Amino acid sequence: MPDHVHLLLSLDGCGKAVWEYVGTWKGLWTRRLARKKGGPFWQRTFYDHWIRSREGREYAAYIVGNPVRKGLVRDWREYPFTRAHIELL
């Protein structure tokens, strides 16, 4: 999304806490985006929510549906920044 990011992660067996993973991810993107835009782009904090496996599909559908609801694309598969695993949906 142009103004926010949703990540739906499964961290089983990765050996990192959520805040470590998010920090690494934000750091990588900060370096990439700094070349193009400059300036800060992230809030200092983030909101996280633990999802039970039975809720996963609902959250995944909500996340990939964001660009459709905002009128950016007609189908979520058209949005270039979606990296969804089809089996979740």
Secondary structure as UniProt FT lines:
FT   TURN            12..13
FT   HELIX           18..36
FT   HELIX           53..55
FT   HELIX           56..69
FT   TURN            70..71
FT   HELIX           76..78
FT   TURN            80..81
FT   HELIX           86..88
//
